[in-house]
């Protein structure tokens, strides 16, 4: 089980440090309906991660487990393909980075965050975690590592829980901190938002590049 936990860590951390959901959570915490919207967003974010991870963990069961010599090349090719896709996304993100002094472009839906309610926050959180292509590829990598490891059911649940907690931590921590000390957290959250907006593309490109290379290396090792 420890080996599987080590294998899922890069993917879980990759989801965790994705800037867009963190920025969205911060904007909700600074909005008029901060508490309800942010909690709804957090629940949707966690639910989306759980659904994506469980689906791809179950799908990975189609890889033949009774014949290790047959399973390894299949898992290897899947990891290589995922790695290449992540590298392509990394290049795309790097090209989108703003030049010095340029205002970074942000999704249009962020302008409507102030008017969102808890239900809309939930839906947005779910979409960003379960449907977003970058997070989806990372969830595929995590699900493949867990599902192809032939763990006992209890161990699988534990590893999935660890993945979800790590992946959701960067949204979970600011929401809980704000609920506990909203006045003290307002200024630090605003500074963090400004920094993340400015460096969003560069952060995501670096994360995708590193994880893509790691997956390709692990895929090659399966042959």
Secondary structure, 3 states (H helix, E strand, C coil): CHHHHHHHHHHHHHHHCCHHHHHHHHHHHCCCCHHHHHHHHHHHHHHHHHHHHHHHHHHHHHCCCCCHHHHHHHHHHHHHHHHHHHHHHHHHHHHHCCCCCCCCCCCHHHHHHHHCCHHHHHHHHHHHHHCCHHHHHHHHHHHHHHHCCCCCHHHHHHHHHHHHHHHHHHHHHHHHHHHHCHHHHHHHHHHHHHHHHHHHHHHHHHHHHHHHHHHHHHHHHCC
